Amino acid sequence: MKVLRLAKSSDSAKLVEATLAEPEPGPGQVLVRVSATAITPTEPGWFVTSHDASGAPREGAILSHEFSGTVAALGSSVHDFTVGQAVFGMNDWFADGALAEYCLTGHTFLAPAPLRLAPTQAATVPISALTAWQGLFQHGHLHPGDRVLVHGGAGAVGLFAIQIAHLHGAHVIATASPEDFPLLRGLGAKELIDYHSQRFEEVIQGPVDIVFDTVGGDTLLRSFAMVKHDRFVVTIATTSESSGDPRVKNSFFIVKPNPRQLMEIATLIDTGKLRTFVDAVVPFADAADAFNGKVTGGTGHGKVVVTVNPPTL
């Protein structure tokens, strides 16, 4: 199979094409023929990209850990999928990702793909939507009527966080650029704050129940004073993981695979209650451009998607 592997480069993500043996699924694993994979531009710099699970150095990683595709083969003891079935999901951060014609993942990392989405759209959902879902429910303990502040509302995760919070009865406040306000209002945000010219703590009236932060830094630090004393700040800003501030460190989380949650998300998509966004679609050969910010002419919302295998007929 063809793959794109990460090569060492001082100033950009350099991907080199290679040919590897097609993987064989082991017990509990599924081999997925990748249709499309979504790009997270910061991934080349992540610890999991340059190290294995033991912490030892790792080279030649295959990037992109969320994807859509079809089941190509099943390992032993896997009974919840069938060969040829359309699926979407993610795989282990330390495993090789989906910039490849085939990728391996655990059967609990997958779910049937939403029926109403094209593969390029479905590929944008697993990590971003699961992150929003887990941040709001598992870490933020969302209840109907909660006031939720989303920092970075127009980002890939923020777009899902606004929608999911709104769908579950929250009053949503979001920080964003003014050009994004009409879109975010349509997704359910009731109050919008221009982070360029306004300080959110001077605009918001009263404390909030949940702060969902995708920005980090000073924005996150200023948020702790805004949340009720018995409620929650959650952040996905990667700089928070190594912070010496226990408030910051305790608020950070990394998304985990969850097939039940993926199926609930797929249902919301198929019933028209939840939308996903594709910034641009690029061919396999141009994947490095997506990581290096060289893709132009996109919608400005959502993720850049790389097409890998064309859909089977």
N, C-alpha and C positions, 0 to 999 in steps of 0.2 A: 504494500500500500504506500501511497505518497503521503508524506508528512512535511510540515514546516517546523524546524527546530530552532531554538534560540541560540545564536552564536554570540560570543563576547564582543561587545562594542562599547566604546567609552562614552558616546554621546547619543545613541539611539538604539532602538530595538532592531537588531539585524537578524533576519530569519533566513535560514538556508534550507533548501529542499533536500529531502533524503528519501530513500526507499527502505522500508522496514518490512519484516514479516508481519502478516496479518495476525493480530493477537488471537488467542484461544481463550474463551471464558472458562474460569475455574468455578468451583462450587459457589453458588450464590451470585454469580456475575452474569452480566448481559453484554454481548458485543453489539454495539450500535453502529450502523452505517450512517455516517454523519451527513445530514442535508445542509445544515447551516449552524454557525456558531457565532455568539456575540462577543464583542471585544470589550475588555476592561483595560484602558490604556496604561494604568499604573502597574499592571501585573508583572512586567519584566523586572521591576525592582522589589518585588515581594520576597520575604524570607523563604517562603515555600517554593519559590521558583529557583532559588539558588542553593537550596539545602534539601536533603531528604528528611524523612520523619525522625531519624536519629540525630539530626543536626549536622551531619556530615555534608561537605560540599557536593553540589550536584551541578552537572553541566548538560547542555543540550536538551533542556526541558521543552516539551510541547505545550504551548500555551492554550488558553481559552477553555474554561471549565463549565460552561453552560451551552446547551446545544439542543437541536431538534434532529430527528432522524427516524430510521426504522430499525426494528430488531433484526439483526443478522444471524445471531446464534445465541443459544441459552446454555448456561452452565448447569450442572446437576443441582437438583433441589429448587430450581426456579420454575414455578408453576403459574405465576400471575401475569405472564406475557406470552405472546405467540410470535413466531418468526413472521416478519413482514408487517407487524403492527407499528403504527405511527406513535412515537413517544417523544417526550421532552424531559429534560432533567439536567443534572450536573454530575460531576464525579469528584473524587477525592482531590483535595488541593495538592497533595504530594504526588499524585499520579499524573501521567501524561494526559494532556487535555485533548480538545477536539479540533485542533488545526491539523487534522488527519482524516483520511478517508474512512477510518474506523476508530472507535475508541471503546475502552472497557469501562464499565461502571458497575456498582452494586445494584441489585434489583430493588433495593429500598431507596435508591437515589433517583428513581424514574417514576413517571406516571404517563397514562395515555395522553397524547397531545390534544389540545383544544380543537374541536372540530371546525370552528369557524376561522382559524388562523392558518395562513400560509406558513411553510416551514421557516421562512426568514423572520416572520413575526413571532412565531413560537419560541425561537431561539433567544429572544430578548427577555423572556419571562422568568425562568427558574431562579436565578440568583437575585435579581432585583426585587421580584415580587415576594419571594420567600424572606428576603431581608426585611422588607417592609412589614410583612405579616408577623414575623417573629419579634421584631422590635416593638411593635404595637401590642401584641397579645401576650407573648411569653415574658418579655422584659419590661414592658410598660403597663401591662395589666389593664388594657383598655376596657372602659365601660361606656354604655350609651350616655350621652350628656357630658362626657369629658371635654375639656378644652385642651386641644392638642396643638402645639407649636412645631412646625416642620421647618427646619433650616435647610435651605437648598431645595425648595419645592419643585423647581423645574429640572432637577437632575433625574437620572434614570431611576433611582430608588425613591426620591421625593415624589415623583409623579404617582407611583404606586401607593406610597404612604398617605398622600392626600385622599386618593380615591377610597382606599380601604377604611381609613378612619371615618370618612364621610358616610360610607355605606353602613357603618356600624354605629351611626348615631352621634358622632362626635362633632363638636364645633371646631373647625379647622382654621388655624392661622398659619400663614406661610411667608417666609422671606424669599424674595426673588427679585429679578430685574423687571422694571415696569412693562417691557415688551412681552413678558410672559404672563402678565396678569389676566388677560382675557381667557387664555387656555386654562389657567389654574382655577379661575372662577367656575368655568364649565365643568371642572372635575370635582368641585365641591368645596373649595376654599372660601370661607366667609369673610376673612380679613386678610389683606395682603400688605406686606411691608417692603418698601424699596431698601434693600440692604446697602445700596450705594450711598443713600442720603439720609437714612433714618436709623436711629438706634432702637432696636425692637423693644428694649426695656422701658423706653420713654413713650412708646406708642401703645403698648398692650395695657389694657385696664385690668388690674388684678392678676393674681397668680394663675398658672395653668396646671393641668394635671399631668401632662406628659410633654416633655421636649424630645423630639426625634431629630437628632443632629447628624447631618452628613458633611459638615464643614470642618469641625474641630477648631483648635487654636483658641483665640480670644473669644470667638463666637460661642464656643462651648463653655468656657470659663464664666462668661457673663450670664449664661443660661441657668446656672445653679440657683441664683437668687430669684429666678422667675417661677420656680416650681413649688407646689405645695409641699410642706415638710414631710408628709407621708406618701408622696407620689414619686415619679421617676423621671430621670434624665437618661436617655439611651443615645449612644453614638456609634457610628461605624467608621469614623475617621481613623485611619490606620495609625496615625501618630499617637493616638491615645493609648495604644496597647503598651507602650514602653514608658508612659508617663510616671513620674514619681508622685503625682497627686493622687491619693487613693480615691477621691471622688471621680476623677477622670478614668482611672484604671477600672474601677468597678462599674462604670457606665458603658464600657466598651464591650461589644460582642461581635462574633463572627458567625455568619449564617451557617446553619447545618441542614443537611438534606432531610426532607420529610415528605414521603409520598402522599400521606393523607392531606397535608396542607396543599401540596401541588394539585391534588384532585379538586379540593375546594376552590382553589384559584381558577382552575380550568372551567369549573362550573360557572363561576362568576363571569368569566370571559364568554362562554358559550351562550349565556343568557343575556349578554349585552350590557352587563352592569360594570364591567371592568375593561379598560382599554390599555393596550400597550402601544409603544411608539418606536419606530425605526428611523434613526437619523439618516442612514445611507446604507446601501448594499454594495459590496465590492467583491470581485472574484478572488478565488483562492490565491492567485499569484500576487495580488496587491494587499495581502494581509498586513505586511509591515507598514504600509502607509497609514493604516488605521491606528496602529500603536503609536506612530510618530506624528499624529495629528495632521497628516497631509491629505486627508479626504476632504474634498470641497463639494459645495452644492447640496449639502444635506438639509434636512428639515430643521435642524437645530434642537431637536428633542429626541430623547431615547438614545439607543446605542447604535453604533456601527456594526453591521452584520457581514460576515464572510460566508459566501456560498461555497460549499465543498463538493458534494455529489448532487447532480440534478435529480429531481424526484423520479422514482421508478414508476413505470406505467402499469 
